[in-house]
Amino acid sequence: MQKGTQMQARGFWATAVTAGLLVATAACGGSDDKTSDSSSSGAGGQELKGVTIEVAAKWTGVEQQNFQKVLSAFEKKTGAKVNYASTGENTDAYLGPRLQAHQPPDVAILPQPGLVAQYAKKNDLKPLSPDVTATIDANYTPYWKQLGSVDGKAYGVLVKAAYKSIIWYRTKAFDDAGVQPPADWASFTKAAQTLSDAGSTPFELAAGSGDSWTLTDWFENVYLSQAGPDMYDKLTKHEIKWTDPSVTKALQALVQIWGKSNMIAGGSAGALQQKFDASVTDTFGKNKAAMVYGGDFAAANIGTTSAKVGTDAKVFAFPKAGTTTPAVLGGDTAVAMKDSKGAMALIKYLASPEAGTVWAKGGGYISPSKNVKPDAYPDALTKQLVSQLQAAGDSARYDMSDQTPAAFGGTPGQGEWEDLRALVKNPGDIKGAQAKLESDAAKAFK
């Protein structure tokens, strides 16, 4: 994608998400607008019988299982058959060869907003049909529609939102150590030390090569809180360098945790091999740590253990490292790569309250739709997250790494993912980490 288009895409994503998710998610916690009358699939009865649709997304494990429940409901409603393909974490690497071979899936669900604009610019996406955009209009705020649009054309719909500014903790570990959920960074590091002194390893850290997106989320929360939303936007667009003192300050805070062997289960060597799913299940299923970073979607992983969300496993807001309450948000956008009746019908269904309700019941999910009722969610977590979002106000921001070129912010083994892994391995070399981050960012933003 050309730089100009990419910068434009990042700009509208940052602005729209700030307002849009606060409005849409708040609607999940309060009274709902009237739901659109069966805006589900647009295919009543069995109109898609005999049609096979392929949908590709990054989800595996429990997240995939919950999504396939949504696909099963669509199949039952329409008569279509849906085949699911997992792209793995590197969605672009999976889709690129298939696009070159002119064999894309009917529908893809993209985890990075930059990919929507990238593919649209290359004419790899099909504009959404009028009936699909009408469903979006009926169930989403205008901000959400903008998120899936490029140059005024609607290409996708955000079907899954993620709130990424929370820390999950084991209540028993906190109770045994006499620790209360901390609100600021100083209290956070103090609580971690108290837990360590009481015999509990404070953190599980997923820093494996394929899961080091968690490190970018840690950084984004700290940086947003310390530097504020304006500087966050500038760094996102590479208008300031990664060698800036504001980045130094954030990394210095992070190594207060990442750089101490007693803070992390398995030490840095263990963290560098750890996967995200295992970091959650090791915390709550094997009691290997007291805390783990993960968005709201980690509830699905906790659900595979004997721990219960809301009692054994609770969350607190990612601690303020500065004056801004951090609220980092993510989301996944469904797009059509084939101009087929099946593709448009599936996207229309995914944009409906019916699909969101099925999805919500599995846990670890927040619908961007204003018409998914609060009672669709299996626990009180969503209301707590809404409260945190409201406290963040206009400082809420979309995930920084997901707004940068994929080569820098979204690819395992390179760019920001790998550079932050190097900092976990060698926490004393902040200057070296910044130099590598800047070098990699400069190449990706050309």
GIBELWO-V436402 format. One record per pair of residues at least 4 apart in sequence whose ideal C-beta (glycine too) atoms are under 6 Angstrom apart, sorted by the first residue. I is the first residue (numbers start at 1). J is the second residue. If there is no record, write none. Layout:
i: (I,I)
j: (J,J)
This chain:
i: (1,1,1,1,5,5,9,10,10,12,12,13,13,13,13,14,14,16,16,16,16,17,17,17,18,19,20,20,20,20,21,21,22,22,23,24,24,24,25,25,26,27,28,28,29,29,32,32,33,35,35,36,36,39,39,39,40,40,40,41,41,41,41,41,42,42,42,43,43,43,43,46,48,48,48,48,49,51,51,52,53,53,53,53,53,54,54,54,55,55,56,56,56,56,57,58,58,58,59,59,59,60,60,61,62,62,63,66,69,70,70,70,71,73,74,74,75,75,80,87,87,89,89,90,90,91,92,92,95,98,98,99,99,104,105,106,106,106,106,107,107,107,107,108,108,109,109,110,110,110,111,112,112,113,114,115,116,116,117,119,119,120,120,120,125,125,126,126,127,128,128,128,129,132,132,132,133,135,135,136,136,136,136,139,139,140,140,144,144,147,148,148,148,148,148,149,150,155,156,156,156,157,157,158,158,158,159,159,160,161,161,161,162,162,162,163,163,163,164,164,164,164,165,165,165,165,165,166,167,167,167,167,168,168,168,168,168,169,169,169,170,171,171,173,173,174,177,177,177,179,179,179,181,182,182,182,182,184,184,185,185,188,189,192,192,195,195,195,196,196,200,201,201,202,202,202,203,203,203,203,204,204,204,204,204,204,205,205,206,206,206,206,206,207,207,207,207,207,207,208,208,208,209,209,210,211,211,212,212,214,214,215,216,216,219,220,220,220,221,221,221,222,222,222,223,223,224,224,224,224,225,225,225,225,225,226,226,226,226,227,227,228,229,229,231,232,234,234,235,236,236,238,238,240,241,242,242,242,242,242,243,243,247,251,253,254,255,255,257,258,258,259,261,264,265,265,266,268,268,271,274,277,278,279,280,280,280,280,281,281,281,282,282,283,283,284,284,284,284,285,294,296,296,297,299,299,299,300,300,302,302,302,303,307,307,308,309,309,310,317,318,320,324,325,325,327,327,327,328,329,330,334,334,336,336,338,349,350,353,353,353,353,356,356,356,357,357,359,360,360,360,360,363,367,372,377,392,401,401,404,404,405,406,406,407,407,407,408,408,408,408,408,409,411,412,413,414,415,419,419,419,423,423,441)
j: (5,6,118,121,117,121,117,237,403,16,146,17,113,398,403,233,398,20,143,146,147,21,329,398,396,143,24,141,143,144,25,329,389,396,141,141,368,370,386,389,386,370,374,382,383,386,371,373,370,353,371,138,139,135,138,352,349,352,354,77,78,345,348,349,131,345,348,47,48,78,345,79,78,79,80,342,79,80,342,81,80,82,106,342,346,83,105,106,84,107,85,87,105,108,109,87,91,111,63,64,67,64,86,277,300,304,300,362,358,355,358,359,82,358,78,349,80,82,342,91,94,210,412,411,412,111,96,406,99,103,104,104,124,337,337,338,340,342,343,334,336,343,346,335,337,332,334,115,116,333,332,402,410,403,118,119,156,333,150,124,125,125,150,155,155,335,336,339,153,132,133,154,344,344,347,348,154,348,351,140,145,157,351,369,371,144,145,158,368,158,154,155,156,157,333,154,155,335,333,334,335,334,351,331,333,368,334,350,332,331,366,368,295,297,330,295,296,385,217,295,328,330,221,318,326,327,328,315,291,293,316,318,292,294,298,313,315,174,290,291,290,175,314,200,290,179,194,195,198,191,194,195,316,187,188,191,319,319,320,319,321,319,256,202,263,200,202,290,202,262,290,265,289,263,290,291,263,264,289,291,265,279,282,283,289,292,264,271,211,214,274,276,279,212,215,271,272,421,424,273,274,275,412,413,412,275,276,417,421,276,293,420,401,416,223,224,328,400,318,326,328,250,253,321,227,250,232,324,326,397,320,321,322,324,326,249,250,321,322,231,246,324,395,397,246,397,239,240,240,400,403,441,445,244,438,247,434,437,438,441,434,438,434,430,321,258,259,427,263,424,427,427,267,271,288,289,270,424,425,424,279,301,282,292,292,294,298,301,285,301,305,286,288,289,292,302,305,307,313,305,298,366,385,364,309,363,364,363,364,307,309,313,363,312,313,312,313,379,379,388,326,325,395,391,392,389,392,396,399,398,399,347,350,343,347,343,355,355,357,369,371,372,367,369,372,372,376,365,365,367,376,377,378,372,376,382,396,409,416,408,409,444,410,411,411,415,444,415,416,440,441,444,416,415,417,418,418,440,433,436,437,427,433,445)
